[in-house]
Amino acid sequence: MNRDDEHIEEAPAGVPTPALWKQLESTYGPDLKIFKARFDTLVNPRTQQSMVRTVLETADWVNIVAVTKDGRYVLVRQYRFGPGRVTTEIPGGVIDPGEGHEEAARRELREETGYTSNKWTLLGWVEPNPAFHDNLCYHWLAEECEQTEQVELDPGEDIGVVALDEEALRREVREGRLRHSLALSGLSRVVDLWSRE
């Protein structure tokens, strides 16, 4: 798989770096729709003990920091099954098979919010949870956004769209309505979320 994370440089000299774990075998568990469970048998190089570790094979994700022409941030409000509540987030979703991450970002912004942009910048990518996920989340910045399309939600989505100025965005963070770690990671590359100015 040709992914951006294949080009990570080694740690500088003198930085303690554990050895890679030798993989002995992999077996698959159930396909759980949004990821596939894989059980890897690995050898801990420090103890030489063999251990089974769970990896959730997951498609890469994308999220979008969308800013309108008048400087407002486009956010989505939706029910999330994990915490069992409505959350405030930035638009985003799964990258479809064969789709590039910029293409997915443009599609997700349009489908979830009806906003489009002609000014896109890749902000970078993160590993959502490398303890057991194998995917990346790409952060994109869409500037000068305009609402030009109708929302096209998937059958499993029910989303409210709001565009907030910077202070209202910070208030969403301070008051705990916006606390999705990947949304905060993307937004923090563009705005100081914790400033009270």
TAZI-V36313 format. One line per field, one symbol per residue. phi: phi as a letter, one per 20 degrees, with the letter a starting at -180 (. if undefined). A space follows every 10 residues. Layout:
BEGIN
phi = ???
END
This chain:
BEGIN
phi = .ecfffdfff ffgnegcfff efeeaccddf edmeadfcde ecdfffdmee cececdfcff dbccedcffe neeeccdbfd fgembeddbe grreefgnef ffgfffffff ffcnecbdcd cfepbcegbf fbedddceec dddlfcedce fcffgedbcd dbddffffff fgfgenedbf ffffffffed cffdfdf
END
